[in-house]
Structures are given as structure tokens and as C-alpha cells.
Amino acid sequence: MIEIHADDFGISPGASEQIIDCINNGCVNGTSIMPNSPYLSECMELLRRDCRKEVFLSVHFDLITGHALSGRSILTDGEGYFNVSYSGYILNLLLPFYRRKYLAAVKKELSAQLDRCLPYLDRERIRIDSHRHVHMIPAVFSIIMELIKEKNLRLSYIRITSDAPYAFRGIGHFTDFRPLNIIKSLLLFAFGTVNLFRFKKSLKGKTADFAGILFSGSLTPGNLRNILTNRLHRKAAKRGLEIMIHPYFITDGNEISAIHDTEDRAYVVSEMRRLEIEAVKSPGNIELLKKLS
């Protein structure tokens, strides 16, 4: 099974409407909902009302941007907005003096985020990923596995954010490559290896191949076509494949200004986002996905 997965559902009403359009009129068949979005209820109502196809729903845990659901803590500033960077989590979850405080605060926040999403999900088929892949940090990954067990939920899928090498064969045919993504890819590969080793039995049958980090933010029509073509030519593929994409472009000034994180604010207005919308609406890519179904 191939899943074209749109991250960030709920980041804004406008973005969510575009994701729904990419489901109805494109090849998107999965999306992940942002638990701490102030628009979550509104956007989930849009999904219920306007989405004409079945879609896989995942929890998009967020410890990097936006407002914490659990209130002010070691993870936030004085107004309750997250102010710990990805590297900050890695460091503080390793340091003996800070580790216990951070573990407790992270668990409290993730528990609140999971609870906020549960009314929209099947408790027997919980799917997990995260904003900027913070769930892949081994200590955070462990907390998520604890919460799944403590809340008596059944995990059906968790994203292992580690690019499948075959997806990028013939990389010279890809465009808009960002060298920084190599570092991200290597780090996430290391984290993925650790998480799969530690939870081998629990994760059996609950992961899939993945593609999206090397061209995160630049999955143009041609780049998506190359990934799908590589999968088509891969004989006897036994595992599913999740392809991450962000097919929306925010134009509403109020929605843009409501995004607290400056990096996210710049990202959601990037012209590359228009190309990612074109990628999932491309007739050629839709046809390729049908061949892979």
C-alpha cells in the first residue's frame, strides 16, 4: 500500500481546506492532525463535512511550535508557547540533571495532545507521527509507547522517519535538493535504528518504508513522480510506503500571523508549497499511484 500523506492538518482552516481538496481531487490518502492547533475542532468539522474519500488519520504530535496544551512548563515560555529546539530536546533528555524534569513535562504534554485527538480517532487503530519528527528522539518515542499502553490504545502505525534508499535511485533526476536535508536524514536514520531495535516486538507490522526527508519541502511534481516510479520498478515490494508531503499554501494574513514559530511562518508561504499541491494533483502521478494500488 502506498500512502501519500499530508502533514499539518489543522495548522489553519485555509491550509486544511487545501489538504481536503488534495484528497478529493488528488492522490493524498492520509493526513495527520495537529493536536495543539486552536483550529482543531473547526478543521475536523471541515474534514467530516467536505472530505469525499476515506483517509488515514494520524496524530501529529508537536513539541516545537505553537501553544502547549498542558500549560506553562520547562518546555515553554511565559505565555505557554513551546521554546525548546529539536537539539535542545536531544541535549536536555540526555543530561542527568534535566532529564527527569523534561521526561515528566514531555509525557504530560503528549498525553494531553493524544487525549485531544482521541474523539476523532479509532482507539483500535492509532497512527502516530510528529511535527519536525520530534517523536523520533528515542526518549520521546519511548514516552509515546508508554502512553499507548497506559491509555489502553492499539497502535496500528507509527512513522519511522528514515528514507528508503530505493526511493531516490537516479537522484540526478530530482530537483530542488537541499543539502541540509542530508544531515536531517542521517540523524533520523540513527534514531530510527535505535527505536526499531528497542521496540522490535511492539512495532512488528506497524511500520512501513518512508520517503520525504531528502526532499522535505520540495516534493515537486517531478520529484514525486520519480519516487513513485522507483517504487513501481521495485520488484516484490513487501512493505508499504509512506510519502510525506505538505500540499498547502497559506495566503490569509490572519492565519499566517497566528503561527507563532517564525520558521513555520516562512515555510507555509513558500512558493514550493504550490508545487507540492501540483504534485499530488498531477494526472500522471495519480495514474502512477493507481498502478501501484
GUDRENPA-530932 format. One record per residue (C-alpha): z, y, x; residue in one letter. Coordinates in nm, 3 decimals. Each point is the difference from the previous one (the first is absolute). Layout:
BEGIN
up | north | east | aa
Z | Y | X | A
...
***
This chain:
BEGIN
up | north | east | aa
0.000 | 0.000 | 0.000 | M
-0.090 | 0.347 | 0.123 | I
0.221 | 0.290 | -0.101 | E
-0.119 | 0.357 | 0.042 | I
0.336 | 0.170 | -0.014 | H
0.054 | 0.370 | -0.071 | A
0.327 | 0.129 | 0.143 | D
0.209 | 0.291 | -0.131 | D
-0.035 | -0.036 | -0.377 | F
0.229 | 0.263 | -0.151 | G
-0.018 | 0.247 | 0.288 | I
-0.142 | 0.243 | -0.257 | S
-0.154 | -0.022 | -0.348 | P
-0.339 | 0.109 | 0.132 | G
-0.002 | -0.258 | 0.277 | A
0.113 | -0.271 | -0.241 | S
-0.279 | 0.084 | -0.245 | E
-0.252 | -0.037 | 0.283 | Q
0.146 | -0.338 | 0.101 | I
-0.027 | -0.118 | -0.361 | I
-0.363 | 0.116 | -0.004 | D
-0.061 | -0.199 | 0.320 | C
0.143 | -0.307 | -0.176 | I
-0.207 | 0.050 | -0.315 | N
-0.324 | 0.102 | 0.172 | N
0.037 | -0.137 | 0.351 | G
0.127 | -0.303 | 0.188 | C
0.371 | 0.087 | 0.024 | V
0.206 | -0.286 | -0.144 | N
0.345 | 0.077 | 0.138 | G
0.225 | 0.303 | 0.038 | T
0.355 | 0.076 | 0.111 | S
0.238 | 0.229 | -0.184 | I
0.217 | 0.260 | 0.175 | M
0.358 | -0.057 | -0.123 | P
0.135 | 0.345 | 0.089 | N
-0.285 | 0.199 | -0.149 | S
0.108 | 0.263 | -0.256 | P
-0.316 | -0.093 | -0.190 | Y
0.065 | -0.375 | -0.017 | L
0.058 | -0.030 | -0.377 | S
-0.294 | 0.229 | -0.077 | E
-0.235 | -0.186 | 0.231 | C
0.104 | -0.344 | -0.123 | M
-0.073 | 0.116 | -0.353 | E
-0.347 | 0.108 | 0.119 | L
-0.050 | -0.348 | 0.145 | L
0.112 | -0.169 | -0.322 | R
-0.220 | 0.223 | -0.214 | R
-0.317 | 0.039 | 0.205 | D
-0.039 | -0.301 | 0.229 | C
-0.257 | -0.241 | -0.146 | R
0.036 | -0.281 | 0.256 | K
0.277 | -0.221 | 0.126 | E
0.148 | 0.129 | 0.323 | V
0.252 | -0.131 | 0.254 | F
0.306 | 0.228 | 0.020 | L
0.218 | 0.029 | 0.309 | S
0.313 | 0.197 | 0.084 | V
-0.088 | 0.269 | 0.256 | H
0.340 | 0.052 | 0.165 | F
0.037 | 0.347 | 0.152 | D
0.259 | 0.101 | 0.260 | L
-0.211 | 0.267 | 0.166 | I
-0.113 | 0.256 | -0.256 | T
0.126 | 0.150 | -0.321 | G
0.342 | -0.002 | -0.164 | H
0.250 | -0.282 | 0.041 | A
0.109 | -0.167 | -0.324 | L
0.344 | -0.082 | 0.141 | S
0.089 | 0.362 | 0.073 | G
0.085 | 0.174 | 0.325 | R
0.079 | -0.228 | 0.291 | S
-0.060 | -0.055 | 0.370 | I
-0.367 | -0.049 | -0.097 | L
-0.048 | 0.344 | -0.155 | T
0.035 | 0.371 | 0.047 | D
0.242 | 0.213 | -0.201 | G
-0.233 | 0.004 | -0.299 | E
-0.038 | -0.376 | -0.013 | G
-0.348 | -0.023 | 0.154 | Y
-0.063 | -0.268 | 0.260 | F
0.007 | 0.142 | 0.352 | N
-0.010 | -0.311 | 0.223 | V
-0.325 | -0.081 | 0.177 | S
-0.143 | -0.349 | 0.046 | Y
0.110 | -0.004 | 0.363 | S
0.338 | 0.137 | -0.109 | G
0.055 | -0.305 | -0.221 | Y
-0.096 | -0.235 | 0.280 | I
0.240 | 0.168 | 0.244 | L
0.296 | 0.047 | -0.233 | N
-0.023 | -0.354 | -0.136 | L
0.030 | -0.127 | 0.356 | L
0.285 | 0.222 | 0.125 | L
0.338 | -0.173 | -0.054 | P
0.183 | 0.318 | -0.107 | F
-0.256 | 0.104 | -0.264 | Y
-0.134 | -0.338 | -0.108 | R
0.266 | -0.082 | -0.261 | R
-0.021 | 0.345 | -0.163 | K
-0.379 | -0.013 | -0.016 | Y
-0.009 | -0.355 | -0.132 | L
0.238 | 0.092 | -0.282 | A
-0.192 | 0.316 | -0.091 | A
-0.339 | -0.174 | 0.012 | V
0.121 | -0.287 | -0.217 | K
0.149 | 0.238 | -0.258 | K
-0.325 | 0.198 | -0.019 | E
-0.232 | -0.300 | -0.015 | L
0.216 | -0.154 | -0.270 | S
-0.031 | 0.316 | -0.208 | A
-0.377 | 0.011 | 0.055 | Q
-0.043 | -0.363 | -0.097 | L
0.210 | 0.050 | -0.315 | D
-0.214 | 0.296 | -0.103 | R
-0.317 | -0.210 | 0.025 | C
0.127 | -0.315 | -0.172 | L
-0.071 | 0.119 | -0.359 | P
-0.371 | 0.005 | 0.090 | Y
-0.011 | -0.334 | 0.184 | L
0.022 | -0.373 | -0.062 | D
0.330 | -0.113 | 0.158 | R
-0.162 | -0.336 | 0.073 | E
-0.287 | 0.155 | 0.197 | R
0.138 | 0.280 | 0.217 | I
-0.243 | 0.147 | 0.252 | R
0.107 | 0.223 | 0.289 | I
-0.152 | 0.252 | 0.240 | D
0.106 | 0.348 | 0.115 | S
-0.096 | 0.356 | 0.083 | H
-0.099 | 0.023 | 0.367 | R
0.093 | -0.368 | 0.032 | H
0.372 | 0.064 | 0.047 | V
0.075 | -0.340 | -0.158 | H
-0.143 | -0.165 | 0.312 | M
0.289 | 0.118 | 0.220 | I
0.189 | -0.330 | 0.038 | P
0.339 | 0.134 | -0.113 | A
-0.158 | 0.157 | -0.311 | V
-0.198 | -0.317 | -0.069 | F
0.325 | -0.200 | 0.011 | S
0.166 | 0.233 | -0.251 | I
-0.292 | -0.043 | -0.241 | I
0.028 | -0.377 | 0.023 | M
0.374 | 0.030 | -0.070 | E
-0.060 | 0.218 | -0.306 | L
-0.258 | -0.238 | -0.143 | I
0.259 | -0.279 | 0.018 | K
0.297 | 0.207 | -0.121 | E
-0.188 | 0.133 | -0.303 | K
-0.122 | -0.350 | -0.088 | N
-0.367 | 0.098 | 0.030 | L
-0.291 | -0.217 | 0.102 | R
-0.218 | 0.133 | 0.281 | L
-0.368 | -0.079 | -0.054 | S
-0.150 | 0.216 | 0.275 | Y
0.107 | 0.226 | 0.284 | I
-0.245 | 0.190 | 0.217 | R
0.000 | -0.102 | 0.366 | I
-0.165 | 0.308 | 0.144 | T
-0.186 | -0.164 | 0.285 | S
-0.378 | 0.032 | 0.014 | D
-0.196 | -0.324 | -0.006 | A
-0.227 | 0.011 | 0.309 | P
-0.302 | -0.149 | -0.180 | Y
-0.004 | 0.294 | -0.244 | A
-0.117 | 0.231 | 0.278 | F
-0.260 | -0.210 | 0.176 | R
-0.292 | 0.215 | 0.105 | G
0.234 | 0.296 | 0.027 | I
-0.281 | 0.207 | 0.146 | G
-0.144 | 0.021 | -0.351 | H
0.315 | 0.166 | -0.134 | F
0.035 | 0.379 | -0.007 | T
0.276 | 0.264 | 0.006 | D
0.226 | -0.207 | 0.223 | F
0.335 | 0.156 | 0.093 | R
0.139 | -0.122 | 0.336 | P
0.361 | 0.062 | -0.112 | L
-0.046 | -0.282 | -0.249 | N
-0.017 | -0.247 | 0.290 | I
0.364 | 0.079 | 0.085 | I
0.102 | -0.032 | -0.365 | K
-0.185 | -0.329 | -0.027 | S
0.166 | -0.148 | 0.310 | L
0.348 | 0.107 | -0.110 | L
-0.047 | -0.142 | -0.348 | L
-0.142 | -0.321 | 0.142 | F
0.320 | -0.042 | 0.205 | A
0.218 | 0.069 | -0.304 | F
-0.206 | -0.236 | -0.211 | G
0.041 | -0.279 | 0.253 | T
0.378 | 0.047 | 0.000 | V
0.026 | 0.009 | -0.380 | N
-0.220 | -0.306 | -0.050 | L
0.202 | -0.196 | 0.255 | F
0.338 | 0.095 | -0.149 | R
-0.098 | -0.067 | -0.362 | F
-0.257 | -0.274 | 0.049 | K
0.125 | -0.220 | -0.285 | K
0.066 | 0.284 | -0.245 | S
-0.343 | 0.156 | 0.056 | L
-0.207 | -0.318 | -0.021 | K
-0.286 | 0.066 | -0.242 | G
0.113 | 0.358 | -0.059 | K
-0.212 | 0.184 | 0.256 | T
-0.372 | 0.051 | 0.062 | A
-0.238 | 0.127 | 0.264 | D
-0.004 | 0.377 | 0.019 | F
-0.243 | 0.275 | 0.099 | A
0.051 | 0.373 | 0.001 | G
0.204 | 0.129 | 0.292 | I
-0.280 | 0.047 | 0.253 | L
-0.185 | 0.215 | -0.252 | F
0.294 | 0.133 | -0.196 | S
-0.113 | 0.322 | -0.165 | G
-0.363 | -0.059 | 0.092 | S
-0.111 | -0.299 | -0.204 | L
-0.341 | 0.146 | -0.075 | T
-0.262 | -0.182 | -0.213 | P
-0.156 | -0.145 | 0.314 | G
0.331 | -0.106 | 0.153 | N
0.107 | -0.179 | -0.319 | L
-0.342 | -0.166 | -0.020 | R
0.039 | -0.125 | 0.359 | N
0.341 | -0.155 | -0.075 | I
-0.128 | -0.170 | -0.315 | L
-0.309 | -0.125 | 0.184 | T
0.214 | -0.142 | 0.279 | N
0.210 | -0.182 | -0.258 | R
-0.313 | -0.130 | -0.173 | L
-0.121 | -0.148 | 0.328 | H
0.336 | -0.157 | 0.078 | R
-0.040 | -0.364 | -0.087 | K
0.276 | -0.198 | -0.167 | A
0.235 | 0.296 | -0.040 | A
0.319 | -0.152 | -0.139 | K
0.219 | 0.309 | -0.033 | R
-0.044 | 0.299 | -0.224 | G
-0.082 | 0.343 | 0.142 | L
0.157 | 0.332 | -0.094 | E
-0.195 | 0.313 | 0.094 | I
0.205 | 0.319 | -0.009 | M
-0.161 | 0.323 | -0.115 | I
0.104 | 0.342 | -0.137 | H
-0.271 | 0.097 | -0.251 | P
0.115 | 0.335 | -0.130 | Y
-0.037 | 0.368 | 0.087 | F
0.254 | 0.251 | -0.134 | I
-0.135 | 0.341 | -0.099 | T
0.275 | 0.135 | -0.225 | D
0.200 | 0.259 | 0.193 | G
0.326 | -0.080 | -0.177 | N
-0.036 | -0.371 | 0.075 | E
-0.076 | 0.074 | 0.365 | I
0.296 | 0.236 | 0.043 | S
0.232 | -0.255 | -0.168 | A
-0.061 | -0.241 | 0.292 | I
0.292 | 0.066 | 0.232 | H
-0.132 | -0.166 | 0.317 | D
-0.247 | 0.219 | 0.192 | T
-0.192 | -0.297 | 0.141 | E
-0.052 | -0.145 | -0.346 | D
-0.096 | 0.343 | -0.133 | R
-0.281 | 0.026 | 0.255 | A
-0.104 | -0.360 | -0.053 | Y
-0.049 | 0.023 | -0.378 | V
-0.249 | 0.288 | 0.031 | V
-0.205 | -0.155 | 0.282 | S
-0.370 | -0.021 | -0.078 | E
0.017 | -0.358 | 0.127 | M
0.176 | -0.085 | -0.325 | R
-0.318 | 0.082 | -0.193 | R
-0.181 | -0.256 | 0.215 | L
0.266 | -0.260 | -0.077 | E
-0.063 | 0.060 | -0.371 | I
-0.373 | -0.047 | 0.064 | E
0.078 | -0.320 | 0.192 | A
0.161 | -0.174 | -0.297 | V
-0.263 | 0.128 | -0.244 | K
-0.296 | -0.097 | 0.218 | S
-0.228 | -0.239 | -0.198 | P
-0.065 | -0.194 | 0.320 | G
0.372 | -0.051 | 0.068 | N
0.064 | -0.096 | -0.362 | I
-0.277 | -0.260 | 0.026 | E
0.140 | -0.132 | 0.328 | L
0.341 | -0.043 | -0.156 | L
-0.155 | -0.198 | -0.285 | K
-0.156 | -0.237 | 0.252 | K
0.341 | -0.047 | 0.160 | L
0.177 | -0.069 | -0.330 | S
***
